[in-house]
Amino acid sequence: MNHSKYIAFILTGLFLGCTAEKKEIPAGDSTVINDTVQSALQEPAFKKYDIRSGIIRFEISGREPGSSKLVYFDDFGNKEVSYIYSRDKISEKWININDGSFYTLNYENKTGAKRNASRPGTEERFDIEEMPLEMQKENKLKQHKDSTFAGKPCKVYSLESGGIKTTKAGWAHIILMLETEVTDLKFRTVAKTLEENAAIPDSVYTLPENFTIKEF
């Protein structure tokens, strides 16, 4: 794990404005990437999360009012999509259906990018406890008192690297709270609700119409 690169990804995600209220799937998402239906009897060799599917609604503070994120996942987190909202309007969508590609879509200018996926799903896995001991020392890993987010009992850890302090809370390998402090700035993403083993419509894993998507 390269913690510096990981921290940079966190900041990128947090600076994307994202409402904690229930969001409907935006109209127009109708272009199927490929057949994403998977038998409920099949289980992947690697389980990113400990539960098969879920819907998580996050509220974000530190950016601008009305920022939130809505995450759908299936296949134990290997298939995942994240809708990013800014002032109640969708601004970005990230898609990873475990076919080797990662899509990032910008709703402001109707453009997108397709890249090789570097990890399962769209969100990071809560795996601090699996960090090598040497890296734990380098990043000043500290365990804090357990806390509850979205009704789930979470382990809480903090890390410091390059002037950035990150605190994460997770359950079932799912990050349910993320707080990042850089100098006098603080960003906090908190899960408000988590619907376990939800039936995820295949339509969430589709591309919007009339978008220009470049492949990198």
PyMOL commands that set and color helices and strands:
alter all, ss='L'
color gray80, all
select helices_A, chain A and resi 3-15+75-77+128-130+133-138+202-205
alter helices_A, ss='H'
color red, helices_A
select strands_A, chain A and resi 29-32+54-61+67-74+79-86+89-96+101-106+111-116+142-149+152-161+164-171+174-182+185-196+206-208+212-215
alter strands_A, ss='S'
color yellow, strands_A
deselect
rebuild
show_as cartoon
